[in-house]
Amino acid sequence: SLIILVIINLTGIYIAFRRSASYKFYTAALFHQGKSIDYASILNITPRKDFWDKLFKTYSVNLGNDFHLRNISQEIEIQNYLQQLINYARSQQH
Protein backbone atom coordinates (compact mmCIF):
# COMPACT_ATOMS: atom_id res chain seq x y z
CA SER A 1 0.00 0.00 0.00
CA LEU A 2 2.94 2.36 0.59
CA ILE A 3 4.14 1.82 -2.97
CA ILE A 4 0.68 2.65 -4.33
CA LEU A 5 0.58 5.82 -2.22
CA VAL A 6 4.00 6.90 -3.52
CA ILE A 7 2.91 6.24 -7.12
CA ILE A 8 -0.28 8.28 -6.63
CA ASN A 9 1.68 11.19 -5.12
CA LEU A 10 4.28 11.17 -7.89
CA THR A 11 1.55 11.04 -10.52
CA GLY A 12 -0.24 13.98 -8.91
CA ILE A 13 2.96 16.02 -8.77
CA TYR A 14 3.75 15.22 -12.40
CA ILE A 15 0.26 16.20 -13.59
CA ALA A 16 0.30 19.41 -11.53
CA PHE A 17 3.69 20.40 -12.92
CA ARG A 18 2.67 19.71 -16.53
CA ARG A 19 -0.54 21.72 -16.25
CA SER A 20 0.88 24.68 -14.36
CA ALA A 21 3.94 25.06 -16.57
CA SER A 22 1.90 25.88 -19.66
CA TYR A 23 0.47 29.27 -18.65
CA LYS A 24 1.71 32.11 -20.87
CA PHE A 25 1.51 35.64 -19.47
CA TYR A 26 1.54 38.30 -22.20
CA THR A 27 0.97 42.05 -22.08
CA ALA A 28 -2.75 41.98 -22.88
CA ALA A 29 -3.89 38.43 -22.15
CA LEU A 30 -3.19 35.14 -20.43
CA PHE A 31 -3.04 31.93 -22.51
CA HIS A 32 -3.40 28.30 -21.46
CA GLN A 33 -4.01 25.23 -23.64
CA GLY A 34 -5.50 27.17 -26.55
CA LYS A 35 -7.72 29.37 -24.38
CA SER A 36 -7.12 33.00 -23.52
CA ILE A 37 -8.52 35.70 -21.27
CA ASP A 38 -7.91 39.43 -21.49
CA TYR A 39 -6.64 40.95 -18.26
CA ALA A 40 -9.20 43.75 -18.49
CA SER A 41 -12.04 41.21 -18.28
CA ILE A 42 -10.74 39.54 -15.09
CA LEU A 43 -12.95 40.37 -12.12
CA ASN A 44 -11.72 37.97 -9.45
CA ILE A 45 -8.22 37.00 -8.31
CA THR A 46 -9.15 35.49 -4.97
CA PRO A 47 -7.33 32.21 -4.26
CA ARG A 48 -9.33 29.08 -3.47
CA LYS A 49 -8.29 25.79 -1.88
CA ASP A 50 -10.02 22.44 -1.98
CA PHE A 51 -9.06 19.17 -0.34
CA TRP A 52 -6.44 18.31 -2.98
CA ASP A 53 -4.92 21.80 -2.82
CA LYS A 54 -4.49 21.46 0.93
CA LEU A 55 -2.94 18.02 0.46
CA PHE A 56 -0.43 19.19 -2.18
CA LYS A 57 0.02 22.71 -0.73
CA THR A 58 -1.33 24.46 -3.81
CA TYR A 59 -4.23 26.77 -4.64
CA SER A 60 -6.27 27.84 -7.64
CA VAL A 61 -7.72 31.12 -8.91
CA ASN A 62 -10.97 31.36 -10.90
CA LEU A 63 -10.45 34.29 -13.26
CA GLY A 64 -13.95 34.06 -14.76
CA ASN A 65 -15.20 32.96 -18.17
CA ASP A 66 -14.37 29.34 -17.26
CA PHE A 67 -10.65 30.19 -17.04
CA HIS A 68 -8.77 28.90 -14.00
CA LEU A 69 -5.20 29.06 -12.79
CA ARG A 70 -4.68 25.75 -11.03
CA ASN A 71 -2.02 23.97 -9.04
CA ILE A 72 -0.18 27.12 -8.00
CA SER A 73 2.30 26.49 -5.21
CA GLN A 74 1.47 28.19 -1.91
CA GLU A 75 4.95 29.70 -1.99
CA ILE A 76 4.01 31.75 -5.07
CA GLU A 77 1.78 34.75 -4.44
CA ILE A 78 0.42 35.47 -7.88
CA GLN A 79 -2.34 37.90 -6.83
CA ASN A 80 -0.09 40.98 -6.81
CA TYR A 81 1.35 40.11 -10.22
CA LEU A 82 -2.12 39.56 -11.69
CA GLN A 83 -3.36 42.83 -10.18
CA GLN A 84 -0.49 44.73 -11.80
CA LEU A 85 -1.27 43.14 -15.18
CA ILE A 86 -4.97 43.95 -14.81
CA ASN A 87 -4.25 47.57 -13.86
CA TYR A 88 -1.87 47.96 -16.80
CA ALA A 89 -4.35 46.45 -19.28
CA ARG A 90 -7.17 48.68 -18.04
CA SER A 91 -5.00 51.79 -18.21
CA GLN A 92 -4.12 51.00 -21.83
CA GLN A 93 -7.80 50.79 -22.81
CA HIS A 94 -8.58 54.40 -21.91
N, C-alpha and C positions, 0 to 999 in steps of 0.2 A: 504494500500500500504506500510506502514511502517513495518508492520509485515512481509510481503513478502520480503522486502529488508533485514530485519534482518535474516530471514531464509536463503536467498541466501548468505549473508555474512558468517553466521555460517557454512553453507555447504561448501563454498569455503575454509574456514580456516581448517575445518576438513579434506577435501581432500588433501590440501597442506601439512598438518601435517603428514597424513598417507603415502603419497608418499615420502616425504623428509626424514622420519625417517628410511627408509629401505636401505639406502646406507651403504655398508660395505667397509671400507678402510683397505686393507691389505698391506703387504710389497711390493708385486709385481704387484697387480692389484686392481681394484675397481669393486665391484659387486653391481648389483641392479636388482631385479626381474628376476633372472635367467640369466642375461646378464653380461658380464665382459669386461673390457678393461685393457690392460697392460699399466702401466704408461709410459713405453718407447715409446709407439706408440701414445701418446697424443701430438698433435701439437699446440693446441689452448686452452688457458685458459682465454680468454677475456670474461668478463661478458656482457650479453645482457638483455635489458628490453623491454617488449612490454606493451601494454595498461594495461593488467591485472597485470603485475608485478608492474607497477607504482601505480595502485590502491591498491594493497595489500602490497606494500613496500618490494618486493622480486626481485630476478633476477635469470637468468639461465646461464649456461655455456655449450656450445656445445663442447664436447671433441673430436668429430670426430667419424667415423664409426657408425653413428646413435646412439650415446650414449650421453645423456644430463643429466646434474645436473639441476634440476628444483626446483622452489619454495624455494630458499635460501634466508633467511632473509637478508636485507640490513645491518644489524648490524654485520653479520658474513662475514669476508673477507677471503674467502677460497683460493684465488689465491696464496698467499704465501705458504700455506700448500701444495697445489697441486704442486707448483714449486719445493718444497723441496722433495716431493715424486718422481717426475719425475727425478730430478737430481740424487737422490739416486739409482733409478732403472737403469738409464743409466750408472752410474758408476759401478754398479755390473755386467753389460753385458761385459765390457772390461776386 
